[in-house]
Amino acid sequence: MTQTEKALSFRALHQRAGAFIIPNPWDMGTARLLAHLGFEALATTSAGFAASLGRRDYNVRRDEVMAHIATIAAATPLPVSADLENGFGDEPEFVAATIGLAAAAGVVGGSIEDSTRNAGQPIYEFEHAVDRVRAASETARALSFPFTLTARCENYLAGRTDIKDTIKRLQAYQEAGADVLYAPGLATKEDIVAVVSSVDRPVNVLAGLSGMEWNREQLAAMGVKRISIGSGLARAAFSAFFRAASEMQERGTFAFAEGTMFLTEIGEMFPE
């Protein structure tokens, strides 16, 4: 499947009825397992990838991320959207360049956050945040295929649970050219419905957070189009690893191995 075909397939997922789940692998093996299970698209996870390198989130260079998303994009025939953090730079021109690099790496979509990584001012000033999305959109529109740009408002993850400002930002990002809108951290039905009803683009919701009790059908009924899990699968895997290693270290027992899959079984899910 060509990159254009993948891009069109990804767009179609956002246009059909109901909601779809876009899970987040962190390496080629997990990408291929998810493809084997029948998922229709994948998204990368900055936190999951950083953890696989033994680092904290947001401590991976842009060139490392580009190499990583290239391996995920090549792992399966599925369309892949990349977690591009805040574009790895403050200025709109830098964010635009990140979109171009991501497209060259083989992904057909990507998300840009309005988080500054600055504890004193965690979210970019409004006009500057909009300029960053606009620059990303202009680069995406100049590509030879329909790159799906997701604009993220990080208010809730930054502790700013201001639904009015969140909606204001998402509406502005929509006008600046974003194809999908995303406010990770929304945890009430009222907030989710408020966001969905305030925009006319597909909305992504982050599942797997504490307090997030709804399933795919329930979220679809709220108007959600896309459901991602972020670092959820990576956290599940690392948590299981930690519990198993702790059992060996603290008790000297190996009960964790009961019920686990044999590597031959896992290998049969890989294409080669």
Stockholm file with secondary structure:
# STOCKHOLM 1.0

chainA/1-272         MTQTEKALSFRALHQRAGAFIIPNPWDMGTARLLAHLGFEALATTSAGFAASLGRRDYNVRRDEVMAHIATIAAATPLPVSADLENGFGDEPEFVAATIGLAAAAGVVGGSIEDSTRNAGQPIYEFEHAVDRVRAASETARALSFPFTLTARCENYLAGRTDIKDTIKRLQAYQEAGADVLYAPGLATKEDIVAVVSSVDRPVNVLAGLSGMEWNREQLAAMGVKRISIGSGLARAAFSAFFRAASEMQERGTFAFAEGTMFLTEIGEMFPE
#=GR chainA/1-272 SS CCHHHHHHHHHHHHHSSSCEEECCCSSHHHHHHHHHTTCSCEECCHHHHHHHTTCCTTCSCHHHHHHHHHHHHHHSSSCEEEECTTTTSSSHHHHHHHHHHHHHHTCSEEEEECBCSCTTSCBCCHHHHHHHHHHHHHHHHTSSSCCEEEEECCTTTTTCCCHHHHHHHHHHHHHTTCSEEECTTCCSHHHHHHHHHHCSSCEEEECSSTTCCCCHHHHHHTTCCEEECTTHHHHHHHHHHHHHHHHHHHHCCCGGGTTCCCHHHHHTTSCC
#=GC SS_cons         CCHHHHHHHHHHHHHSSSCEEECCCSSHHHHHHHHHTTCSCEECCHHHHHHHTTCCTTCSCHHHHHHHHHHHHHHSSSCEEEECTTTTSSSHHHHHHHHHHHHHHTCSEEEEECBCSCTTSCBCCHHHHHHHHHHHHHHHHTSSSCCEEEEECCTTTTTCCCHHHHHHHHHHHHHTTCSEEECTTCCSHHHHHHHHHHCSSCEEEECSSTTCCCCHHHHHHTTCCEEECTTHHHHHHHHHHHHHHHHHHHHCCCGGGTTCCCHHHHHTTSCC
//
